[in-house]
Amino acid sequence: MARTTRSPARLVIALSVAGLLAVFLLYTAVAGNSTPQLQPSNLGNHTGKVSVTGKVVGPVRGDAHSKQGLRFALRDIDGKSILVPVVYRGTVPDLFRKGRDVNVTGTLRGRTLDATALTTKCPSKYTAKKNT
């Protein structure tokens, strides 16, 4: 029976490459360009770029294509949080309206979220189907 022996140098190289890959994956998962996914009640002292999921509360004013932007506020989906003012400039999704659950990504400037992305959540996708 032939027995193969592995060179200690090959083993060291393989372990070094595996270690470098592990460090890279850990770095990109923790310190990469990640954006915190929050609810209005979790904003606390966050600054900079954030992604906030909440319910649109009125009034909804302005124009998303104007310099002043579309203005509305968000609160937690369960309705138990402070209001977070949002200013959004860009294309508004067809399903956007007061009462809709949305995800907004942008930069916090003081207490106001200056949003650059807006997506709506379709409630039918997130509710259980009824058995008939």
C-alpha positions in Angstrom: 0.0 0.0 0.0 1.5 3.3 -1.0 1.6 5.9 1.6 1.6 9.6 0.7 3.3 12.0 3.0 2.5 15.7 3.0 5.2 18.2 3.1 5.2 20.3 6.3 5.7 23.4 4.0 2.5 22.6 2.1 0.6 22.3 5.4 1.9 25.6 6.6 0.9 27.3 3.4 -2.5 25.8 3.4 -3.1 26.9 7.1 -1.8 30.4 6.3 -4.2 30.8 3.4 -7.1 29.5 5.5 -6.2 31.9 8.3 -6.0 34.9 5.9 -9.4 34.0 4.4 -10.9 33.7 7.9 -9.5 37.1 8.9 -10.8 38.7 5.7 -14.3 37.2 6.2 -14.4 38.4 9.8 -13.3 41.9 8.8 -15.9 42.3 6.1 -18.7 40.9 8.3 -17.8 43.2 11.2 -16.0 46.3 10.0 -17.0 46.4 6.3 -19.3 49.0 4.8 -22.3 47.7 6.7 -25.3 49.9 7.4 -27.1 49.3 10.7 -30.6 48.0 10.3 -32.7 49.8 12.9 -36.2 50.7 13.9 -37.1 54.3 15.0 -36.9 53.2 18.7 -33.4 51.9 18.2 -31.9 55.0 16.7 -30.7 56.4 20.0 -27.3 58.1 19.5 -26.6 56.6 16.0 -25.1 59.0 13.5 -24.2 58.6 9.9 -25.6 56.1 7.4 -28.5 54.0 8.7 -31.3 51.8 7.4 -34.6 52.3 9.2 -37.7 50.1 9.0 -41.0 51.6 10.2 -44.5 52.7 9.5 -45.2 55.9 7.6 -47.2 58.4 9.6 -48.6 61.6 8.2 -48.9 64.1 7.1 -46.9 63.2 3.9 -45.9 66.5 2.3 -43.7 67.8 -0.5 -42.3 66.4 -3.7 -39.6 63.8 -3.9 -38.2 65.5 -7.0 -37.9 69.0 -5.5 -35.0 70.5 -3.5 -37.1 70.3 -0.3 -38.0 66.6 -0.9 -40.8 64.4 0.2 -41.4 64.8 4.0 -43.0 62.3 6.3 -42.3 60.6 9.6 -41.6 57.0 10.7 -42.5 55.1 13.9 -42.0 51.5 14.9 -44.3 49.1 13.0 -46.0 48.3 16.3 -46.6 52.0 16.8 -44.7 52.4 20.1 -41.9 54.8 19.4 -40.9 58.4 18.9 -41.5 59.9 15.4 -38.4 60.1 13.1 -38.7 62.9 10.5 -37.7 61.8 7.0 -36.7 63.9 4.0 -36.6 61.8 0.8 -35.4 62.8 -2.7 -35.8 60.3 -5.5 -38.3 57.9 -7.1 -41.3 57.1 -4.9 -42.5 53.5 -5.0 -46.1 53.0 -6.3 -47.3 51.4 -3.0 -45.9 54.3 -0.8 -48.6 56.0 1.4 -49.4 56.8 5.0 -49.8 53.7 7.0 -47.5 51.6 4.8 -44.4 49.8 6.3 -41.3 51.0 4.6 -37.5 50.7 4.7 -35.6 54.0 4.3 -31.8 54.2 4.0 -29.9 57.5 4.4 -27.9 59.7 6.7 -29.0 60.9 10.1 -28.6 64.7 10.4 -29.6 65.6 13.9 -32.9 63.9 14.5 -33.9 63.9 10.7 -33.1 61.1 8.3 -32.0 62.5 5.0 -33.0 59.5 2.9 -31.5 58.3 -0.4 -33.4 55.0 -0.8 -37.0 54.1 -0.1 -38.7 50.7 -0.4 -42.2 49.6 0.6 -43.0 46.3 2.3 -46.0 44.4 0.9 -48.1 43.3 3.9 -49.4 40.2 2.0 -45.8 38.8 1.8 -45.4 39.0 5.5 -48.6 37.5 6.8 -49.5 33.9 7.2 -52.0 32.4 4.7 -55.3 31.4 6.1 -56.2 27.7 5.7 -59.7 27.2 4.2 
